Amino acid sequence: MTQGGKLIIFSAPSGSGKTTIVKYLLEQPELNLAFSVSATSRPRRGKEKHGINYYFMSISEFKRHIKEDDFLEWEEVYRDNFYGTLKSEVERLWAEGKNVIFDIDVVGGLRIKKKFPEQTLAVFVKPPSVDELKIRLKKRSTESEDKINMRVAKASVELATAPQFDRIIKNYDLDTALKEAHELVAEYVGAKIPDAKEE
């Protein structure tokens, strides 16, 4: 892969608020960010769109891409539930002159960091507690109790990887976490945050 702009990774257990933080950062023009759309073999949920939320693939299609070494990283998160980052996606965004931001699970995030140590900022978003995570996941009402329990069990393992990341943002209060993430990424990409308008 040709080297391009900066890579910014946000990883966290499900329900930590990383997706909200990433969406907020994408709205800040001075950061010059573009979102890396992941590939997945899981079915679409709700109004999800192919190429915007994920690149949706069948299991056999996903496995073919693995065989052809098309992924920067991939993982079987749950049985027959694959997620991965296509090399072509990152190269496409670099060709547009963008810094690439990822909303990705911890294993994938650390793999990308390992491949591009010099140009990657890896940020771990930490929830207040595993109990709070469970409450947030239940509020989403998108998954069964079993699936939530599976995510909560996985979260405990993921929290243990936090020290391997460059920075940890504690999402106890969303506004504070957004401000911290904005400042951190701006500093990393060498952007100046516009001064807040005087009230």
C-alpha positions in Angstrom: 0.0 0.0 0.0 1.2 3.5 -0.8 1.7 5.8 2.2 -0.8 8.7 2.4 -2.3 11.0 5.0 -2.8 10.4 8.7 -4.9 7.5 10.1 -7.0 8.2 13.2 -8.5 5.2 15.0 -11.3 5.3 17.5 -11.9 2.0 19.2 -14.0 1.0 22.2 -16.5 -1.5 23.4 -20.0 -1.3 21.9 -22.0 1.5 23.5 -19.0 3.6 24.6 -20.0 6.5 22.3 -17.2 6.2 19.8 -19.5 6.4 16.8 -21.0 9.7 18.1 -17.5 11.1 18.6 -16.4 10.0 15.1 -19.5 11.6 13.5 -18.8 14.8 15.4 -15.2 14.9 14.2 -16.2 14.3 10.6 -18.3 17.5 10.8 -15.2 19.6 11.6 -13.9 20.9 8.2 -10.5 22.0 9.5 -9.6 18.3 10.3 -9.9 17.2 6.7 -11.2 13.8 7.7 -12.9 11.1 5.6 -14.6 8.0 7.1 -13.2 4.5 6.3 -16.3 2.4 5.6 -15.7 -1.1 6.9 -16.8 -4.3 5.2 -19.0 -6.8 7.0 -20.7 -10.1 6.5 -23.5 -9.3 9.0 -27.0 -8.4 7.7 -28.0 -4.8 7.4 -29.8 -3.2 10.4 -32.6 -0.7 10.0 -31.9 1.9 7.4 -28.2 1.1 6.9 -27.0 1.6 3.3 -24.3 -0.3 1.4 -21.2 1.8 0.9 -22.2 4.4 3.5 -22.6 2.5 6.8 -20.7 -0.7 5.6 -19.8 -2.6 2.5 -22.2 -5.5 3.0 -20.9 -8.9 1.7 -21.9 -12.5 1.9 -19.7 -14.8 4.0 -18.3 -16.4 0.9 -17.5 -13.0 -0.7 -15.8 -11.9 2.5 -13.7 -15.1 2.7 -12.7 -14.6 -1.0 -11.4 -11.1 -0.1 -9.4 -12.6 2.8 -7.9 -15.1 0.5 -6.9 -12.4 -2.0 -5.3 -10.3 0.7 -7.6 -7.4 0.1 -7.9 -6.4 3.8 -5.7 -4.1 5.9 -7.2 -6.0 8.8 -10.1 -8.3 9.4 -11.7 -10.3 12.2 -14.4 -12.8 12.8 -16.0 -10.8 15.7 -18.7 -13.4 16.3 -19.2 -16.7 14.5 -19.6 -16.1 10.8 -19.8 -12.4 11.6 -16.8 -10.8 9.8 -15.6 -7.2 9.8 -12.7 -5.8 8.0 -11.0 -2.7 6.4 -10.4 -2.9 2.7 -7.0 -1.7 1.5 -8.8 -0.1 -1.5 -11.0 2.0 0.8 -8.0 3.6 2.6 -6.2 4.1 -0.7 -9.3 5.8 -2.2 -9.5 8.3 0.7 -5.7 9.0 0.7 -6.0 9.7 -3.1 -8.5 12.3 -2.2 -5.9 13.9 0.1 -7.8 13.1 3.2 -6.9 12.0 6.7 -8.7 8.7 7.3 -10.8 8.1 10.5 -11.9 4.7 11.7 -14.7 3.6 14.0 -13.4 0.1 14.6 -13.1 -2.6 17.2 -10.0 -2.8 19.4 -8.4 -5.7 17.7 -8.7 -4.1 14.2 -7.6 -0.8 15.6 -4.4 -2.2 17.1 -3.6 -4.1 13.9 -3.7 -1.0 11.8 -1.6 0.8 14.4 1.0 -1.9 14.1 1.1 -1.7 10.3 1.4 2.1 10.1 3.0 3.0 13.5 4.3 6.4 12.2 1.1 7.8 10.8 -1.6 6.4 13.2 -3.2 8.0 16.2 -5.0 5.2 18.1 -7.6 6.5 20.6 -9.5 4.3 23.1 -12.9 5.6 24.2 -13.6 4.4 27.8 -17.2 4.2 29.1 -17.9 5.1 32.8 -18.3 1.4 33.7 -19.4 -2.0 32.2 -22.8 -1.6 34.0 -23.3 1.8 32.3 -22.4 0.1 28.9 -25.2 -2.5 29.5 -27.7 0.3 30.2 -26.7 2.1 27.0 -26.9 -1.0 24.9 -30.4 -1.8 26.3 -31.5 1.7 25.4 -30.6 1.1 21.8 -33.3 -1.7 21.6 -31.6 -3.1 18.5 -30.4 -6.4 20.0 -31.6 -9.4 22.0 -30.6 -9.9 25.7 -28.2 -12.7 24.7 -26.4 -10.4 22.2 -26.2 -7.6 24.7 -24.7 -10.0 27.3 -22.2 -11.2 24.7 -21.2 -7.6 24.0 -20.8 -6.9 27.7 -18.6 -9.9 28.2 -16.5 -8.8 25.3 -16.3 -5.3 26.7 -14.5 -6.5 29.8 -11.8 -8.0 27.6 -11.6 -4.9 25.4 -11.2 -2.6 28.3 -8.0 -4.4 29.3 -6.4 -3.4 25.9 -6.8 0.4 26.6 -3.2 0.9 27.7 -2.0 -0.3 24.2 -3.6 2.8 22.6 -1.9 6.2 22.2 -4.6 8.0 24.1 -7.6 7.2 26.3 -10.7 9.5 26.3 -13.1 8.9 29.1 -16.6 9.3 27.9 -18.3 10.1 31.2 -19.7 13.3 29.9 -20.3 13.5 26.1 -19.6 17.3 25.6 -16.2 16.9 27.4 -15.3 13.8 25.4 -16.1 15.6 22.1 -14.0 18.6 23.0 -11.1 16.4 24.1 -11.3 14.3 20.9 -11.5 17.5 18.7 -8.4 19.0 20.4 -6.5 15.8 20.2 -7.2 15.1 16.5 -6.6 18.8 15.5 -3.2 18.7 17.2 -2.3 15.4 15.5 -3.2 16.5 12.0 -1.8 20.0 12.5 -5.1 21.8 12.2 -6.1 24.9 14.1 -9.5 24.8 15.8 -11.5 27.9 14.9 -12.1 30.2 17.9 -15.6 29.8 19.3 -17.7 32.8 18.4 -18.1 35.3 21.3 -21.5 35.0 22.9 
